[in-house]
Amino acid sequence: MYGLQIQKLIIKKDLLDNPADKIKLLQQAIGLADTHQDIEWAINLRLELMEEELDTPQSQLSLEALSWIIGAYEQDSSVVDETSFLWQYKWVLDNVITDPNVSVEQRDAIIADFSMRFQRNHYSLRPLYESYFRFHNYFGIQEKAKEYQALRNQEGNDEMSDCPACELDTTIGYLINFENIDKAKAEAQDILNGKLNCNRIPIRTLARFTTALTKQNRLEEAKSFFEEGMKNLTQKGFRESDFKHTLEFAYYLSKTDNTEAWKLITAHYPKQQSEDFLRYRIAVMMLGILKNTPDGKINVQFPDWLGFFQHTAEYDKATLEKAYYEEAKTIGNKFAARENQEAVALHLDKSLSEM
């Protein structure tokens, strides 16, 4: 009987579009599987939940789901093939690396466990180095980014590696940050001409170029990247997990049509509370948009999980600047303390000076 109930929940879930609503139904199904100690259902449903959470601004449920699956495997290795959850482990690893609330000790223990499971199944550590390459790229730490890029490139390419489009996008980010945009554009041709793509690319790449060109006031050049990026976001349904990129396109609008920038923000601000790294990225981009917004009142609707939420949907620019700066500073300080990197502590003010 419970199996039929689970199947009905899955059918109902498949009729929905919103990942958050799908996750609620999967949690109900997982509860039934756990109650009846059906390990096979419990594992498969958790893997499906992790897939759905990818399209949200959160990741905590995925960490909990993976921990449960690993625990079940360690108790009885016959219940699941270890390789069946290694792909999902990559996603969790990336979230662990970018979560300042995970201590150094916890992070290192997870990395050690990840490495052990990958290597004993004859997979390379290329995904680990790719995650660190991307992380240091974002915070502008060239020496570390270069180190992890080299480590990534030395590792073999296998079915657990990130796709060529994602790896190329990270390299493009490095070229934009530490060399120049024109060299990055030349390197990006396989993405820009559609030869390489995936679930996240070209949106991420188009957002990179839009932001970089807008910072330099090369707005005519940025326009084509903006238009193509908005087209791709529309096709993907403006997923909440893509909001950081939506904001990069809003940043372009903040210089070309400021009113439209705030309309875009109102339409797509995540309804769920985001994890800290995403909140940091959102705050940095919002501060850039506010920098290009005239002083005074701003009409914009925010979700009620934000600390500065007002029912009036009218905000003073200075109030928003203060709120976003304080949030970014708090999260940035947590990152800087964990990473013991001065460049991380300086990242916020450096980023704002370039906008």
C-alpha positions as CSV (number, residue, x, y, z in Angstrom):
1,M,0.0,0.0,0.0
2,Y,2.7,2.5,0.9
3,G,4.5,1.8,-2.4
4,L,1.3,2.9,-4.3
5,Q,1.2,6.1,-2.1
6,I,4.8,6.8,-3.0
7,Q,4.1,6.3,-6.7
8,K,1.1,8.7,-6.5
9,L,3.3,11.3,-4.9
10,I,5.8,11.0,-7.7
11,I,3.1,11.3,-10.4
12,K,1.8,14.4,-8.6
13,K,5.3,15.8,-8.3
14,D,6.0,15.3,-12.1
15,L,3.0,17.5,-12.9
16,L,4.5,20.4,-11.0
17,D,7.0,23.1,-12.3
18,N,8.2,24.7,-9.0
19,P,11.2,22.7,-7.6
20,A,10.3,23.8,-4.0
21,D,6.8,22.2,-4.4
22,K,8.3,19.1,-5.9
23,I,10.7,18.8,-3.0
24,K,7.8,18.9,-0.5
25,L,6.2,15.9,-2.2
26,L,9.5,14.1,-2.3
27,Q,9.9,14.7,1.4
28,Q,6.5,13.1,2.0
29,A,7.5,10.1,-0.1
30,I,10.8,9.8,1.7
31,G,8.9,9.8,5.0
32,L,6.8,6.9,3.8
33,A,9.9,5.0,2.7
34,D,11.7,5.6,5.9
35,T,8.7,4.6,8.0
36,H,8.4,1.3,6.2
37,Q,12.2,0.8,6.1
38,D,12.3,0.5,2.4
39,I,15.9,1.3,1.7
40,E,15.7,1.2,-2.1
41,W,12.9,3.7,-2.3
42,A,14.5,5.8,0.4
43,I,17.8,6.1,-1.6
44,N,16.2,6.7,-5.0
45,L,13.9,9.3,-3.6
46,R,16.8,11.1,-1.9
47,L,18.8,11.1,-5.1
48,E,15.8,12.6,-6.9
49,L,15.4,15.3,-4.2
50,M,19.0,16.3,-4.7
51,E,18.3,16.7,-8.5
52,E,15.4,19.0,-7.7
53,E,17.3,21.1,-5.1
54,L,19.8,22.0,-7.8
55,D,17.3,24.4,-9.3
56,T,16.7,26.2,-6.0
57,P,18.9,28.7,-4.0
58,Q,19.5,26.1,-1.3
59,S,21.5,23.0,-0.7
60,Q,21.0,21.9,2.9
61,L,18.6,19.1,2.1
62,S,21.1,17.6,-0.4
63,L,23.8,17.4,2.2
64,E,21.4,15.7,4.6
65,A,20.2,13.3,1.8
66,L,23.7,12.4,0.8
67,S,24.8,11.8,4.4
68,W,21.8,9.4,4.8
69,I,22.7,7.5,1.7
70,I,26.4,7.2,2.7
71,G,25.3,6.0,6.1
72,A,23.0,3.3,4.5
73,Y,25.9,2.2,2.2
74,E,28.3,2.0,5.1
75,Q,25.9,-0.2,7.0
76,D,25.2,-2.5,4.1
77,S,27.2,-1.9,0.8
78,S,24.7,-4.2,-1.1
79,V,21.9,-1.7,-0.8
80,V,23.4,0.7,-3.4
81,D,26.3,0.9,-5.8
82,E,28.7,3.5,-4.5
83,T,29.2,5.0,-7.9
84,S,25.5,5.7,-8.2
85,F,25.8,8.7,-5.8
86,L,29.2,10.0,-6.6
87,W,27.9,12.4,-9.3
88,Q,25.6,14.0,-6.6
89,Y,28.5,14.0,-4.2
90,K,30.2,16.5,-6.6
91,W,27.3,19.0,-6.1
92,V,27.5,18.6,-2.3
93,L,31.2,19.1,-2.3
94,D,30.9,22.3,-4.3
95,N,28.4,23.6,-1.7
96,V,30.6,22.6,1.2
97,I,33.5,24.5,-0.4
98,T,31.3,27.6,-0.8
99,D,29.6,27.5,2.6
100,P,31.4,29.7,5.2
101,N,29.3,28.0,7.9
102,V,31.1,24.7,7.4
103,S,34.2,24.7,9.5
104,V,37.6,23.9,8.2
105,E,37.6,20.6,10.0
106,Q,34.2,19.6,8.6
107,R,35.2,20.7,5.1
108,D,38.5,18.8,5.2
109,A,36.8,15.7,6.5
110,I,34.2,15.8,3.7
111,I,36.9,16.4,1.1
112,A,38.9,13.4,2.4
113,D,35.8,11.2,2.3
114,F,35.0,12.4,-1.3
115,S,38.6,11.8,-2.4
116,M,38.7,8.3,-0.9
117,R,35.4,7.3,-2.6
118,F,36.4,8.7,-6.0
119,Q,39.8,7.2,-6.0
120,R,38.8,3.7,-4.9
121,N,36.3,3.7,-7.8
122,H,39.1,4.8,-10.2
123,Y,37.9,8.3,-10.8
124,S,40.2,11.3,-10.8
125,L,40.0,14.3,-8.4
126,R,39.4,16.7,-11.3
127,P,36.0,17.8,-10.0
128,L,37.5,18.8,-6.6
129,Y,40.2,20.9,-8.2
130,E,37.6,22.5,-10.6
131,S,35.5,23.5,-7.6
132,Y,38.5,25.2,-5.9
133,F,39.5,26.8,-9.2
134,R,36.0,28.3,-9.5
135,F,36.0,29.4,-5.9
136,H,39.3,31.3,-6.0
137,N,38.4,32.7,-9.4
138,Y,35.3,34.3,-7.9
139,F,37.2,35.9,-5.0
140,G,40.0,37.1,-7.3
141,I,42.8,35.1,-5.7
142,Q,45.0,34.6,-8.8
143,E,47.8,32.5,-7.3
144,K,45.4,30.0,-5.8
145,A,43.2,29.9,-8.9
146,K,46.2,29.2,-11.1
147,E,47.3,26.5,-8.8
148,Y,44.0,24.7,-8.9
149,Q,43.6,25.2,-12.6
150,A,47.0,23.4,-13.1
151,L,45.9,20.6,-10.7
152,R,42.6,20.2,-12.6
153,N,44.4,20.0,-16.0
154,Q,46.8,17.4,-14.7
155,E,44.0,15.1,-13.7
156,G,42.4,12.7,-16.1
157,N,39.1,13.4,-17.7
158,D,36.4,10.8,-16.9
159,E,32.7,10.4,-16.7
160,M,32.7,12.1,-13.3
161,S,34.5,15.2,-14.6
162,D,32.5,18.4,-15.1
163,C,31.4,18.9,-18.7
164,P,33.7,20.6,-21.2
165,A,31.3,23.6,-21.3
166,C,31.5,24.2,-17.5
167,E,35.3,23.8,-17.4
168,L,35.7,26.2,-20.3
169,D,33.4,28.7,-18.6
170,T,35.6,28.6,-15.5
171,T,38.7,29.2,-17.6
172,I,36.9,32.2,-19.3
173,G,36.2,33.6,-15.8
174,Y,39.9,33.4,-15.0
175,L,40.8,35.2,-18.3
176,I,38.2,38.0,-17.6
177,N,39.4,38.4,-14.0
178,F,43.2,38.3,-14.5
179,E,43.9,38.9,-18.2
180,N,41.5,40.7,-20.5
181,I,38.0,40.4,-21.9
182,D,39.1,40.2,-25.6
183,K,41.3,37.1,-24.9
184,A,38.3,35.6,-23.0
185,K,36.0,36.2,-25.9
186,A,38.4,34.4,-28.3
187,E,38.6,31.5,-25.8
188,A,34.8,31.3,-25.5
189,Q,34.0,30.8,-29.1
190,D,32.9,27.1,-28.7
191,I,30.3,28.3,-26.1
192,L,29.3,31.4,-28.0
193,N,28.7,29.6,-31.2
194,G,26.7,26.8,-29.5
195,K,29.2,24.0,-30.0
196,L,29.5,23.5,-26.2
197,N,26.5,23.9,-23.8
198,C,24.8,22.2,-20.9
199,N,22.2,22.9,-18.3
200,R,24.1,26.0,-16.9
201,I,26.0,27.1,-20.0
202,P,25.8,29.4,-21.9
203,I,23.8,31.4,-19.3
204,R,26.7,31.7,-16.9
205,T,29.2,32.6,-19.7
206,L,26.9,35.2,-21.2
207,A,26.4,36.7,-17.7
208,R,30.1,36.9,-17.2
209,F,30.7,38.9,-20.4
210,T,27.6,41.1,-19.8
211,T,28.9,42.1,-16.4
212,A,32.6,42.5,-17.4
213,L,31.7,44.7,-20.4
214,T,29.2,46.8,-18.4
215,K,31.8,47.5,-15.7
216,Q,34.0,49.0,-18.5
217,N,31.0,50.9,-19.9
218,R,31.4,48.9,-23.2
219,L,27.6,48.9,-23.3
220,E,27.2,48.4,-27.0
221,E,29.3,45.3,-26.9
222,A,27.5,44.1,-23.7
223,K,24.1,44.4,-25.4
224,S,24.4,41.3,-27.6
225,F,25.5,39.2,-24.6
226,F,22.6,40.6,-22.5
227,E,20.0,39.9,-25.1
228,E,21.2,36.3,-25.7
229,G,21.4,35.8,-21.9
230,M,17.9,37.0,-21.3
231,K,16.7,34.7,-24.1
232,N,18.3,31.7,-22.5
233,L,17.0,32.6,-19.0
234,T,13.5,32.8,-20.5
235,Q,13.9,29.4,-22.1
236,K,15.0,27.9,-18.7
237,G,12.1,29.6,-16.9
238,F,14.2,32.0,-14.8
239,R,15.2,29.3,-12.3
240,E,15.8,30.6,-8.8
241,S,19.3,29.0,-8.9
242,D,20.0,31.3,-11.9
243,F,19.1,34.5,-10.0
244,K,22.7,35.5,-9.5
245,H,22.9,35.6,-13.3
246,T,19.6,37.4,-13.7
247,L,21.1,40.1,-11.5
248,E,24.2,40.3,-13.7
249,F,21.8,41.2,-16.6
250,A,19.9,43.6,-14.3
251,Y,23.3,45.3,-13.7
252,Y,23.5,46.0,-17.4
253,L,20.0,47.4,-17.4
254,S,20.9,49.6,-14.4
255,K,23.1,51.5,-16.7
256,T,20.9,51.4,-19.8
257,D,17.3,51.4,-18.4
258,N,17.3,51.6,-14.7
259,T,13.6,51.2,-14.2
260,E,13.6,47.9,-16.2
261,A,16.4,46.7,-13.9
262,W,14.2,47.0,-10.9
263,K,11.3,45.3,-12.7
264,L,13.5,42.4,-13.5
265,I,14.6,42.1,-9.8
266,T,11.0,42.3,-8.6
267,A,9.9,39.6,-11.0
268,H,12.6,37.0,-10.1
269,Y,13.9,37.6,-6.6
270,P,14.1,34.1,-4.9
271,K,11.0,33.3,-2.9
272,Q,13.1,31.0,-0.6
273,Q,15.9,32.2,1.7
274,S,19.2,31.6,-0.1
275,E,22.4,30.1,1.3
276,D,25.2,32.4,2.3
277,F,27.4,32.3,-0.8
278,L,24.4,33.1,-3.0
279,R,23.4,35.9,-0.6
280,Y,26.9,37.3,-0.8
281,R,26.8,37.3,-4.6
282,I,23.4,38.8,-4.6
283,A,24.4,41.5,-2.2
284,V,27.5,42.5,-4.3
285,M,25.5,42.7,-7.5
286,M,22.6,44.6,-5.8
287,L,25.2,47.1,-4.5
288,G,26.4,47.6,-8.1
289,I,22.9,48.1,-9.3
290,L,22.2,50.6,-6.5
291,K,25.3,52.5,-7.4
292,N,23.8,53.2,-10.8
293,T,20.3,54.0,-9.4
294,P,19.4,57.7,-8.6
295,D,19.1,58.7,-5.0
296,G,15.7,58.6,-3.3
297,K,12.9,56.1,-3.2
298,I,12.9,52.8,-5.2
299,N,9.8,50.9,-6.0
300,V,10.6,47.2,-5.8
301,Q,9.0,44.1,-4.3
302,F,11.1,41.9,-2.1
303,P,10.2,38.5,-0.5
304,D,9.4,38.6,3.1
305,W,12.4,36.5,4.2
306,L,14.7,39.5,3.8
307,G,15.4,41.4,7.0
308,F,14.6,44.8,5.5
309,F,11.3,43.7,3.9
310,Q,8.5,46.3,3.8
311,H,4.9,45.8,2.8
312,T,4.8,49.2,1.1
313,A,7.3,47.9,-1.6
314,E,9.0,51.3,-1.4
315,Y,12.5,51.6,-0.2
316,D,15.0,54.3,0.4
317,K,18.2,53.7,-1.6
318,A,20.5,54.4,1.3
319,T,18.6,51.9,3.4
320,L,19.1,49.2,0.8
321,E,22.7,50.1,0.4
322,K,23.3,49.8,4.1
323,A,21.5,46.5,4.4
324,Y,23.2,44.8,1.5
325,Y,26.7,46.1,2.4
326,E,26.3,44.9,6.0
327,E,25.1,41.5,4.9
328,A,27.9,41.1,2.3
329,K,30.5,42.2,4.9
330,T,29.3,39.7,7.5
331,I,29.3,36.8,5.1
332,G,32.6,37.9,3.6
333,N,34.2,38.1,7.0
334,K,33.1,34.5,7.7
335,F,34.7,33.4,4.4
336,A,37.9,35.3,5.2
337,A,38.2,33.8,8.6
338,R,37.7,30.3,7.3
339,E,40.0,30.6,4.3
340,N,42.6,32.8,6.2
341,Q,42.9,34.9,3.0
342,E,43.1,38.7,3.1
343,A,42.0,38.8,-0.5
344,V,38.6,37.4,0.5
345,A,38.2,40.1,3.2
346,L,39.0,42.8,0.6
347,H,36.8,41.3,-2.2
348,L,33.7,43.2,-1.4
349,D,35.2,46.7,-1.5
350,K,37.4,45.8,-4.5
351,S,34.3,44.6,-6.4
352,L,32.3,47.7,-5.6
353,S,35.2,50.0,-6.7
354,E,35.1,48.3,-10.1
355,M,31.3,48.8,-10.6
